[in-house]
Every structure is written in structure tokens, then in C-alpha cells.
């Protein structure tokens, strides 16, 4: 039995148990209406492509919106299943990563790490990773600072800065000194964004011959000292 | 008389720099009071004019360009748009950088206006004092921060930002670089709204308890392109990749761009943010909460578009609860405009008119020692006035950031389907890391916040 089929059955069982357990409770506006669950929608998302009918995506999003913790866990497994399915479309993978950001989990990190290194998916992998408040997610991004280059690396630098990861400062300082100007500038910019005395020191210690990069360094220092 | 108008710029000692460099460096030095000659402020500059560049010449950009061309103190030197010339704007009209350039050249009777595709080239020009930002929302932050860092004064369109993190970064950059900022929340220059807020702030409706903001709903097809959802070849002379900028990659179709961008959450926040810089901004003005915000977002209910491309909320309701007990309701089901309800009456305002619950309130005079709000009768004039005086505009950036934060929080509450606890001091969503992570978004490379 395929992984996503097992997860689908698990989801249905969880939802059925939840429905039984909540029969006597008054329905509050924010709770899920389990009778509106559309299990077929979850199946359909793998084949979704733009600009087709988004009903299945909307149904899944609604499920996620009103899911309780147990349901979210099962739904997370389904989303991993989408990303692991080689037949899933690009649009389906994009959607799965967006939904992962709504129910972030450390369980998503391994599959997101795989997509982080792919040019067509790196951005949306970061979109999901940025929602996961976990040292593991930080570690994956720091590894990518070493193992990627070009626009993927600049994207990773951007995410590291937005997460305010102080542990990345030494790596960013090293990248700021490497010869590719856009990448160096991105690292300098990131050092200006991570609010930290270490980052300020790293900026002050940079010795840059390139005038434009030095301007960027001054701007970054200004951001640190506001 | 209490005037709610902050003077934000100290006068500095004269040094023979260009105006922008002078203002930027003295701000950094934190110099104290001294005299600034008018030659530094541009009034006696070689042309005596405030020179501008317009970035984003679609709908709003073109409309407001007309207004700026009528101010004799302004000289527009350049325009910029990633679209050279094409349809898909209001009522499928044709806009872009070339129509904008022609408009400027016609106004001045020459061919002096430059047209750029890359906003960085415009910002790099030392002879341009200020810029207008009229791009889609997802581009506001990057351009604003770069322009502020270059010492340009800025007229930035609403909604200020795409996320709360962006708004904070923008406000910080403007403050750090000591540039003048006006938000395109032109209702602040409408005396009806000012009058309504003065009545509230001076207790004429008694103790304020509820504010209702009625905003539009749906995803109207302003650009007449909503049906054009099939992927098409990118039009020649439209830099679509640059148009997407920091937003996620997506195949090109006419429905996605032009004026209808506002119905796609990757670029905007739908009607909630499109109008968030207007009526909720006025609400905060009347509530005297311009530099803070609510502590809770409650009872959110929303329905989202099922269009193949558009995904913003079409019907919505949410409450912003303030520490002082006031409830601000934002919904497309409320009466259009802003209604302030107090213990002794109510006042309602919309563009060009206002109504009150009694003749006594209608005829109420605001005394000399009471609160008189910032008086601006024209939003463009106010901005240009402040460029020369270095005073704060009627719609400064921190106020705009706080206003649009209501809209962003509302959208987050609807998307996650639960109430939010908000700390307006730390600007964090409390006890909900998932929702808190939505205060910012990953940028597509090579763009960075």
C-alpha cells in the first residue's frame, strides 16, 4: 500500500473518531464542519495544474484551516506524500509547500531540504521552512549556505536573515568576502538585518576594495546601529 | 490649542553638500538645532524645484502623475515601469512607462523625461530628489527601502506593504534616513474625515465603544482581464520576471497582472488591504491609536475567491479589540465608510460627506484648547509643502504601517481560521508561532528585504 493511501485511511479514521467524539459538543464558529470534508479533494491536488478549477485546493485549505492537532498531523503526512509522489505536478508541489506553512512541522524538514536544492522549487521550500520554528530548520539553511551557489544561495541568505539566525553570521561573513558580487552583497545585506553585536562586528571587520560593496556595508552598519 | 502634528526634523548647521546628502548625514550625526538655509532645502536650487521620478506608472501611477504635474514646485524628470506599454489597467486601458513619459513631455512641452525599466537606475540619479511608488504592493518595500537609503523623499502608495515585517522595515528605513514620507491615504486630506475624527477625539459622541469600517467585497474585474487565465506568451517589452520580483514564480496570464493583481495573495491582500489604507486608517485616527494597535483579532469569518487565479477574501468580517475596550469591526457587510459609535451618539464619514446622530453634534465647535487634527486640504500639496519645510506629512509612514497592520492581521486570522492575540509594542502574535511566521514571507531570489 502506498504511503499516501495509508495516510488517507489514517486521516479518515481520525476524522471519523473526532466526529463521534464531538457529536455532543456545541459547534463554535471556528471549528471544522467535518461533514463537509471532501476526501477526494486530497486525491485531486496531486494532479492540479494552473489555471484549472481550484475547488479541490480550496477544500483542502478549508480542511487545514479548521483541523485539530490530530487532524493536522494526518494532513501533514498527506502533504509529504504529495511532495514524494513523482507524478505530482509542479503546481501541486507548490500548493503542498504553501499548506505546510499553515501547519508547520519538523517532519517536513527532510523533504523540504530535498527541494531546497532544486532551482524550480527552492523558493517555495524556503516559504515552508521559514514557518518552521526549529533549530533543525536553521541548520538545514546553514548547510545550504555552504552547499549552494548563485541565486539559490542568495535565496538561502535571504531566509537566514529573515530568521535572524546568529549562528549563520560566521558563514555570512565568509560569503561577503567571496568574489561573486551579487552574492557578496546579499551576505552583507543579511549581516545588516540580523540584529546582533556579532553581525555588527563582522561588518566592521570586513575589508572590501569594491566601492559598491563597501557602500552596502555602510548601509548594513547603519541598519545595525539604528 | 493642541495640535496633533509632530515636527520630526531638527534644523542643522549649514554645510555645502547636496540637499539629500546634507539631510542624511546630519540625521546620522544626530546634530542639534541650527539654521538651514533655503538653498539647501531646494527652494533656491538651480531650478528651484523638487525633482521627482515615478516608479510604477500603471493605474495609480498615471493618475497621480497628472496631479503632480500640476504643482509648479515639482519637476518630473523620469518614469519607470517594467511594462513599456500595454492593456490590462483600469477598464482595460493602456498604461506603462511610455504613455507616462508622453504625458510628462506633453505637460512640459519638451522631450526631457527619461523612461526606465529598472527602478535602480532611476534611484541612482543624483538629480532626482524624490520618488513616487505606484507599483503593486509586493514591490513597495524593496523600492521604498532603497529609495530611503539613497536619501529620496517618497510618496508611497497604499497599502503600505505586503506583510507586517515589510512595513516595519520600511518605517525604520525612512526614520533612519530622515526622509519625508507621504502615504497615498488621501482620505486624510478630506475635511469630512478630519471633522469626524475631531468630533470623536473631543468627546462629542461621548465615550467611544465601537468603530465600523465598511469596505468593498469581491474581486471586481477592474482590468477586464479576469477571464484571461490561460498561460500566454509574455508580451514583448513587458519584463514579467521583474514584475514578479520577490513574489513566487507563476506562469504569465493577463488575469494575473495589470490592475487585477490585487486579487492574488502573492502580490496583495485583496479588498482588505486595498482599502485597509483608507477606512481603517481613518478609524485609527479617530480612535487616537495611530501609533499602536489592537490586542486581539477576533471572530474572523471569511470566504475566499474560487477563481482559477484569484484567491483573496471576497466576503469577510473580523474584530480588532483594543486595550481601551473599543471594538473596531472591519467587514464588507458594514455600511461603506467609517462609523464611530459612542455613548452619546455616532458620526459616519465617507469620501466627500459625513453624517452625525444629532444636530448638536453636527453644530459642535472644537474649542481652541481642544484637539485639532493635522489640516491638509490636498494630499499632493501637503507632500510637496513638507518636502520644502521638512515637516511630517499628514499620513506618515509609521501611522500607515500601524493602519495596514490591522488588515494584515485580519487576513492572517482568516487564513488560519482562529483568533489572534497581538502585542502592538513588540509587534508579535502571541502564543501562535504559525500565525506569527506569517508576519513575513520568503522572497524569491535574488530579491531581499
Interface residues (C-beta under 8 A of the other chain):
Chain A: X29 X30 X50 X51 X52 X53 X54 X55 X58 X61 X65 X66 X94 X101 X102 X103 X104 X120 X122 X123 X124 X126 X127 X129 X130 X131 X133 X151 X152 X154 X155 X157 X158 X159 X161 X162 X182 X186 X189 X190 X193 X219 X222 X223 X226
Chain B: X28 X149 X165 X172 X175 X176 X229 X230 X231 X248 X249 X250 X251 X253 X255 X299 X301 X304 X306 X307 X308 X309 X311 X415 X416 X417 X418 X419 X433 X434 X437 X438 X440 X441 X442 X443 X444 X445 X446 X447 X448 X449
